[in-house]
Every structure is written in structure tokens, then in C-alpha cells.
């Protein structure tokens, strides 16, 4: 019974996000729409930000679980874009609020998991220093975060297929970067330098 109320609060919050900016949603709006009292809301959530964090945490877990062990990052970003595009109003209402950093933090975590996992799996069996792996992952992580953030901020004017085709232009560069790192290590070894 209690988990039904938590789900009701969660679903109601999503419905309200479809209609108005995050900053305009109050606990009062949620409890009145749900037909519950404030104490019930506070039993499950400390505030609205806690509820927003739960949404992002659930989405992140689904995304990370689906893309473990080097799954193609382009596929993962395509899924992010399609999910976002199908919830355009919610994204717009979060992006237009003062709480955009919560959303950006979620995107950062999603990019980090996807790119770092892909780079680490791609580097298996290669002779590459850990700091090169971390640098390559960080570079692409921030590049993709910037592209996705800009797409969200500008109202997702391009459809996800267009965004995916643009990302495809640079899709082989991660593996090429890893090969260059390995080649650099080989050159240092040949010249008697310590890596």
C-alpha cells in the first residue's frame, strides 16, 4: 500500500513536469493532485529535489545497466536522445528552471558511465597507460556532454536521427586515440624511455 503511494507521487510529479516548469511545481501541487497529505509526501521524499534526483537515478541505472561492457556508446546516446525527444516537454520544463544543474549532473553521470566503460573495454589487451585511458575518456565525455547539453538547451530542434548522424562522424576516433597512445608507448620502449 505504501509503495503505491510513492508510485502515485512519482507519477504525479512526472505529469506535472509535462505541464509546467520544475520551479513552478510545489509539494502542495503534488499532494493536492494525489489526494494525499503532506506528511505522506515527506515520508517518502525530503523535498521536490529529492524526487527529481530519484527520477534521474532510475534513468541512469537503466541506461548504465543496458550499456555495460563496452556496448557501443553511439547506441547509448541514441537511446538518451530518443527518450529525451519523447519527453520534450519535461526536458524543456527542467531546462527552463533554476534547477537545470540537477539535470546537467545526471547527464554528466550518464556520459561518464557510457564513455568510460566503452574506453576501458576498448583498451583491454592494449598496452596503454591508465592516465591516457582516463584522459581519452574525459575528453570524449565532455565533448558529448557539451553536444547533448546544447541540444537540450536549444529545445531539441533536430530530431534524434540527425543528432546521431552527426555523432557518427566522430564515432571511430576513440579507438584511434587508443591506438595512438599504444603507438606512443611502443616508441618510448623502443627508444629506451620509461613510460
ZIQUI-V870449 format. One record per run of one state. SS is the DSSP state (hx for helix, st for strand, lp for the rest). FROM is the first residue (numbers start at 1). TO is the last residue. Records with the same first field share a line. If there is no record, write none. Layout:
SS->FROM-TO ; FROM-TO
This chain:
lp->1-1 ; 20-21 ; 25-26 ; 35-37 ; 45-47 ; 67-72 ; 87-87 ; 96-99 ; 124-129 ; 154-159 ; 169-172 ; 191-195
hx->2-19 ; 22-24 ; 27-34 ; 38-44 ; 48-66 ; 73-86 ; 88-95 ; 100-123 ; 130-153 ; 160-168 ; 173-190
